[in-house]
Amino acid sequence: MQRIRKSVLFLKLVGYGVRTYYNSAVRRTISAKLAAWLASAPNPNITDADITNIVIVGAAFSGYYAARILATSLPRNGLYRIIVVEPNSHFNFTWVFPRFCVVEGHEHKAFIPYSAEFFSQGPKDLVSWVRDRVETVKKECVVLRSGNEIRYDYLIIATGSTVPGGLPSRAGGEDREGGIERLRAMQARIKNANHLVVAGGGAAGVEVATDAKDHYPDKSVTLVHSRQALMHRFSSGLQAGTADAMTRLGVEVILGEKVDPGSADGNFITLSSGRKIKCDCFINCTGQKPASGVIAELAPHTLTESGHIRVKPTLQIDDDSLPNVYVAGDVAGAHARNPNSRIAARQGEIAADNIVLAIRGKAPSRTYKEEWGDEVIKLTLGLDRSITQFWDGTEELLFPNKDTDLALMCDGAWTALGAKPFEDTGVYTGWAETPTASLKSHSTTPSKMGNA
Ligand SMILES: Cc1cc2nc3c(=O)[nH]c(=O)nc-3n(C[C@H](O)[C@H](O)[C@H](O)COP(=O)(O)OP(=O)(O)OC[C@H]3O[C@@H](n4cnc5c(N)ncnc54)[C@H](O)[C@@H]3O)c2cc1C
């Protein structure tokens, strides 16, 4: 019976893969080619006020992908413009941060240059790039840290999540060079320590603890987690595999306790029970939160207790007065059990498709519902092995892997994002500059929102 159930799951997985490939590769390529074929020459007399601005806040898995979908799908008559606002100099490839906090020599690979190649199926001049941070979203414009405002007719908020402490979960800054330096500093801290304490038994904590112990078997590594099992939000098989890895490597696990970070004195650190443990290097992998502050002024009622932005199934923000505002990725309160890059990209795709529908005068009809296959994670458990888990909340498929690439095959991510591994091409400036008129107050250029 168990075998039959697993076989059915495996077939579901294959179906999911084929569907995803068809949607993302085949269907999109055909529609991009069709759009290019049908395109008429843009009217040279178009002014900024005639142009519909689609502003995307944040260019990681969700926002960057949404920009790509829009670049291939929007009418090519010169009346549409995609404006991406992103403070980071490079795409931060989060998956490898825990590994590169420990292993030296690969840190530059975590910062993938944004590239025009990623949009190469679309026409030139459709995507403008603004290296800045959105401070707040208003009804018809976003206000940037620089003080500029960009008017929008449609908006995608794809700001993801953030942690106050930066590494190992986030780079802790906006430029590549600073990120590389911080990774090297973390490697040195770990190398020079004897008693490492890692807080947080989610993926980042588990990966950094197992890598550190595998790389430096003579150091003591303790992983402290407030729940009763590591990886508690995942399937029981993955939890068991994680616990086995801790035993195999000799990582001490303390469950049901929290660490008081302020208590670290260079020799000891104190847990919530009052227990003191040896610690000369504390690594905090807790505290990740949705980066939803940009909407706090305009629509505070859409913020959930966890800090996510509540959305409708179409990924429009859950506020009927803002039908042209979409939210996608980690920041969206879209009921994803374990948010990940695949879900973020799929939500970016859905938001982009719905904007194209609205522009064509149709009601946004694509909806996000968690699918079997969304819930995938490849969890490293030391330098040479990992488990890939597929799970639908009840049934799981686990694939234990032997890994040989210390850089976790991140060259594949570079290629998928249109970059040549591992050639840094610097800070991306985009195909087209943002016209100054779009940077003025929105009141001069009224919104041309379609039937949203
Ligand atoms: C350590 C770690 C390992 C992970 N490993 C995996 C894995 O193996 N597989 C997997 O599928 N997922 C993994 N994840 C999860 C995955 O990284 C996230 O689900 C994914 O990055 C979410 O993408 P996103 O586009 O929603 O947001 P994010 O990746 O958080 O990106 C948000 C973007 O928005 C920008 N931004 C934020 N605020 C603003 C603003 N105010 N104005 C303008 N821009 C802004 C940021 O600079 C950033 O570029 C991991 C996460 C971590 C932390």
The ligand as an SDF file (V2000), in Angstrom:
LIG
                    3D

 53 58  0  0  0  0  0  0  0  0999 V2000
   19.3370   30.9910    4.0900 C   0  0  0  0  0  0  0  0  0  0  0  0
   18.1840   30.6890    3.1880 C   0  0  0  0  0  0  0  0  0  0  0  0
   18.2190   29.5770    2.3570 C   0  0  0  0  0  0  0  0  0  0  0  0
   17.1530   29.3100    1.4970 C   0  0  0  0  0  0  0  0  0  0  0  0
   17.1990   28.1910    0.7180 N   0  0  0  0  0  0  0  0  0  0  0  0
   16.2000   27.9550   -0.1570 C   0  0  0  0  0  0  0  0  0  0  0  0
   16.2470   26.8330   -1.0200 C   0  0  0  0  0  0  0  0  0  0  0  0
   17.1840   26.0410   -0.9780 O   0  0  0  0  0  0  0  0  0  0  0  0
   15.2270   26.6480   -1.8930 N   0  0  0  0  0  0  0  0  0  0  0  0
   14.1690   27.5210   -1.9580 C   0  0  0  0  0  0  0  0  0  0  0  0
   13.2950   27.3290   -2.8070 O   0  0  0  0  0  0  0  0  0  0  0  0
   14.0840   28.5770   -1.1320 N   0  0  0  0  0  0  0  0  0  0  0  0
   15.0610   28.8160   -0.2350 C   0  0  0  0  0  0  0  0  0  0  0  0
   14.9890   29.8830    0.6180 N   0  0  0  0  0  0  0  0  0  0  0  0
   13.7870   30.7360    0.5840 C   0  0  0  0  0  0  0  0  0  0  0  0
   13.8860   31.7470   -0.5190 C   0  0  0  0  0  0  0  0  0  0  0  0
   15.1150   32.4250   -0.4610 O   0  0  0  0  0  0  0  0  0  0  0  0
   12.7460   32.7500   -0.4290 C   0  0  0  0  0  0  0  0  0  0  0  0
   11.5130   32.0690   -0.3740 O   0  0  0  0  0  0  0  0  0  0  0  0
   12.7740   33.6550   -1.6530 C   0  0  0  0  0  0  0  0  0  0  0  0
   13.9920   34.3580   -1.6790 O   0  0  0  0  0  0  0  0  0  0  0  0
   11.6160   34.6220   -1.6440 C   0  0  0  0  0  0  0  0  0  0  0  0
   11.7460   35.4290   -2.7740 O   0  0  0  0  0  0  0  0  0  0  0  0
   11.0860   36.8730   -2.8070 P   0  0  0  0  0  0  0  0  0  0  0  0
   11.3200   37.3860   -4.1920 O   0  0  0  0  0  0  0  0  0  0  0  0
    9.6950   36.8190   -2.3120 O   0  0  0  0  0  0  0  0  0  0  0  0
   11.8620   37.7450   -1.7360 O   0  0  0  0  0  0  0  0  0  0  0  0
   13.3720   37.9710   -1.3250 P   0  0  0  0  0  0  0  0  0  0  0  0
   14.2600   36.9000   -1.8550 O   0  0  0  0  0  0  0  0  0  0  0  0
   13.3700   38.2120    0.1320 O   0  0  0  0  0  0  0  0  0  0  0  0
   13.7660   39.2970   -2.0770 O   0  0  0  0  0  0  0  0  0  0  0  0
   13.1130   40.5090   -1.8760 C   0  0  0  0  0  0  0  0  0  0  0  0
   13.7910   41.5610   -2.7540 C   0  0  0  0  0  0  0  0  0  0  0  0
   13.1250   42.7960   -2.5290 O   0  0  0  0  0  0  0  0  0  0  0  0
   14.0660   43.7930   -2.2890 C   0  0  0  0  0  0  0  0  0  0  0  0
   13.4340   44.7810   -1.4020 N   0  0  0  0  0  0  0  0  0  0  0  0
   13.0830   44.6180   -0.1040 C   0  0  0  0  0  0  0  0  0  0  0  0
   12.5250   45.7340    0.3720 N   0  0  0  0  0  0  0  0  0  0  0  0
   12.5170   46.6210   -0.6470 C   0  0  0  0  0  0  0  0  0  0  0  0
   12.0700   47.9670   -0.7670 C   0  0  0  0  0  0  0  0  0  0  0  0
   11.5140   48.6130    0.2550 N   0  0  0  0  0  0  0  0  0  0  0  0
   12.2290   48.6000   -1.9500 N   0  0  0  0  0  0  0  0  0  0  0  0
   12.7850   47.9520   -3.0220 C   0  0  0  0  0  0  0  0  0  0  0  0
   13.2250   46.6760   -2.9550 N   0  0  0  0  0  0  0  0  0  0  0  0
   13.0900   46.0180   -1.7800 C   0  0  0  0  0  0  0  0  0  0  0  0
   15.2390   43.0940   -1.6370 C   0  0  0  0  0  0  0  0  0  0  0  0
   16.4370   43.8400   -1.8040 O   0  0  0  0  0  0  0  0  0  0  0  0
   15.2470   41.7650   -2.3770 C   0  0  0  0  0  0  0  0  0  0  0  0
   16.0260   41.7990   -3.5350 O   0  0  0  0  0  0  0  0  0  0  0  0
   16.0350   30.1720    1.4880 C   0  0  0  0  0  0  0  0  0  0  0  0
   16.0080   31.3060    2.2990 C   0  0  0  0  0  0  0  0  0  0  0  0
   17.0690   31.5590    3.1400 C   0  0  0  0  0  0  0  0  0  0  0  0
   17.0150   32.7790    4.0120 C   0  0  0  0  0  0  0  0  0  0  0  0
  1  2  1  0
  2  3  1  0
  2 52  2  0
  3  4  2  0
  4  5  1  0
  4 50  1  0
  5  6  2  0
  6  7  1  0
  6 13  1  0
  7  8  2  0
  7  9  1  0
  9 10  1  0
 10 11  2  0
 10 12  1  0
 12 13  2  0
 13 14  1  0
 14 15  1  0
 14 50  1  0
 15 16  1  0
 16 17  1  0
 16 18  1  0
 18 19  1  0
 18 20  1  0
 20 21  1  0
 20 22  1  0
 22 23  1  0
 23 24  1  0
 24 25  2  0
 24 26  1  0
 24 27  1  0
 27 28  1  0
 28 29  2  0
 28 30  1  0
 28 31  1  0
 31 32  1  0
 32 33  1  0
 33 34  1  0
 33 48  1  0
 34 35  1  0
 35 36  1  0
 35 46  1  0
 36 37  1  0
 36 45  1  0
 37 38  2  0
 38 39  1  0
 39 40  1  0
 39 45  2  0
 40 41  1  0
 40 42  2  0
 42 43  1  0
 43 44  2  0
 44 45  1  0
 46 47  1  0
 46 48  1  0
 48 49  1  0
 50 51  2  0
 51 52  1  0
 52 53  1  0
M  END
$$$$
